[in-house]
Amino acid sequence: MTRVLVVGAAGRMGDALVRALAVSSELRLTAALEHATHSRLGSEVAPGVKLGSDLRAACAQADVAIDFSSPSSTLALLDHAESLGLPLVIGTTGLKGDADERIARAAKRLAIVRAANFSLGVTVLLEFVAEAARRLEGYEIDLLEMHHDQKVDAPSGTALALARAAAEARGQDLQRDAVYSREGITGKRKPGQIGVQALRLGDSIGEHTVYFAGPGERVELAHRALSRDNFANGALTAARWVTGRTPGLYSMRDVVRRG
């Protein structure tokens, strides 16, 4: 049975992962990590598994690590994972600066699955959005996402992934063409802009709608998460898939397509 480390185990996604692992016939939780100041540190998250903060020791107890934590924790995990050759599943969002480059460097030595969203539905939606962007030439694109009021980054990683899929399908640069807010006298919409708007309300797990607007019609492609179980199950699928893979940076599309 494959041994699993969950990083960020006391968070919303961490809790969903622990529950999913409890009923898995192929994966077993052997270590769980959180920040050293977390109030639940030392408590048991599963039979025989206590919430700890010793990253090196936790990595040594696992065959694969699933990380839904914070940018600083993810970067620290990379250092230890590289030294042990530990494959990773990374779902942390809000990574900035040279984090992408750091993950790419680690992927030369490790097998890493990285995704903003591990839902199989969102994985397919990314392909739908890219195809619509190609086929609906000239149609304007905006995206609206909603998450719970405790989410600390905006827009969501999934929103950015969807916007990037649309931009790349049209040969555009999202960094140049994205518009993240509109206020005041903004003037007419410029050709090629892709709007990305974020709502933070209540306890929404995650809702994303991509709008394509053309003459006399509007097409909407949407995904609404009804529980975190679909994200957790997708992450476990990725963990099974990445274990034993050759080094490289993979996406959930690789997991779904290659089986």
C-alpha positions, 0 to 999 in steps of 0.5 A: 500500500502506498504511504501518503503524507498530507501537507496542510492536513488541518485545512479544509482540503486537508480534512477532505483528504484525510477522510478520503484516505481513510476509505482508500484501499490503495493509499494509506495516510502515514504523516500529516503536517501543519504550521508549528503554531497550529492549535491542533498540533499533536492531535490525532488526525487518523488512527496512529497519525498525529498532526506534526510540524517536522517536515523532514521526518514526515517526508521520510515516512511517505512514498508520495506527498499531497500538498494543499498548504501555503506558498512558504510551506510548499517551497520548503517541501520542495527542498526535502522532497528533492533530497529524498526523491519524493513524488509530489501532488501540489494543489497550493495556490497563490504562489508568486515570484520565482515559485513556478521556476522553483517547481520546474527545477524540482521537476527535473529530479521529481515527478510532480503533478501540479494543478490549481484544481483537481476536480475531473470536471474542471480538468475537462472544462479547461479543454472545453474553454480552450476549444470554445476560445478557438472556435468562437473567434472574435467573441469577448471573454470574461470569467467570474469566480466565487469562493468562501469568505475565508479564501486568502487569494484572489482570483482563484488558481482555477480562475487563472487556469481557465483564463490562461487556457482561453488566452493560450488557445488564441495565442494571447499573453494573459499577463498582458491581456487580463483585466482583474477589476473595472471601476470608474470611467474605464472607456470602451472594452479593448479588443482581446481583453479577458476579464477575471472577477472574484467574489468572496461570499459565505461558504461557497466551495468554488464556482467558475463561469466563463462567458463568451459574448458575440453578436446576439448571443452569449455562451456560458461554460460553468462548474460548481463544486458541491463538496470538496470530496471531488477535489480530494478524490482527484488528488488521490487519483493523481497521487496513485498516478504519479508514484513511480513516474519518471521526473517531470512536471505533470498536470491533471490533464496528463493524469486523465489522458494517460490513465 
